[in-house]
Amino acid sequence: MAKFIALFFILTAVTYNYAAPTTNLNLDALTVTLDENTMCTFLPRTWGGDIGASESDAVAFCSQDNAQAPGANPMPTGFIASSHYLTGEGYVQYTGRIDISAYGLSPSDGGGQYDNAGDGSPNNATCGGFKKFVNLIEPDIGHWCIRCCTDAGQCDTGDSTKGCEYVIPGDYS
């Protein structure tokens, strides 16, 4: 019996260390924002979800609480491997690299785009304080990018298949 109990505790510890994180996500979080101190992105509502399949029902995650993105979920620890903030005429953006293991994303996931063009993807998504946004996550190459625009013409939402480096030029180191 003692061996069984010891084995049970060992298996429980191993399972706990390798199981998907279970958090109470705010599934109504549809607002991101960007500034020098806050970076946000959309991600699937379930840990390890597929980016393209989640385009219609993703939820917002931010690096810190921000009044412009009320209710956004906390960014998964270690998800942003590098980030580069840039502001230009009519836009602000972040570009960089992600650690896909921090949210259980598949290395074979070609990614997808979240935006608020038309009805939006996800529906009713916004970037607080801005007219338009475009956000791509590319697990297969470890890139992420997001741009929020006061000048809607600065957010290219029509070329998602061309990827981050085309849609949002920037630093991906």
Stockholm file with secondary structure:
# STOCKHOLM 1.0

chainA/1-173         MAKFIALFFILTAVTYNYAAPTTNLNLDALTVTLDENTMCTFLPRTWGGDIGASESDAVAFCSQDNAQAPGANPMPTGFIASSHYLTGEGYVQYTGRIDISAYGLSPSDGGGQYDNAGDGSPNNATCGGFKKFVNLIEPDIGHWCIRCCTDAGQCDTGDSTKGCEYVIPGDYS
#=GR chainA/1-173 SS CHHHHHHHHHHHHHHHHHSCCCCCCCTTCCEECCCSSCCEEEECSSTTCCTGGGTTTCEEEESSCCTTSTTCEECCTTCEEEEEEEEETTEEEEEEEECGGGGTCCTTCCCEEEECSTTBBTBTCEETTCSEEEEEEETTTTEEEEEEESSGGGCCCSCGGGCHHHHSCSCCC
#=GC SS_cons         CHHHHHHHHHHHHHHHHHSCCCCCCCTTCCEECCCSSCCEEEECSSTTCCTGGGTTTCEEEESSCCTTSTTCEECCTTCEEEEEEEEETTEEEEEEEECGGGGTCCTTCCCEEEECSTTBBTBTCEETTCSEEEEEEETTTTEEEEEEESSGGGCCCSCGGGCHHHHSCSCCC
//
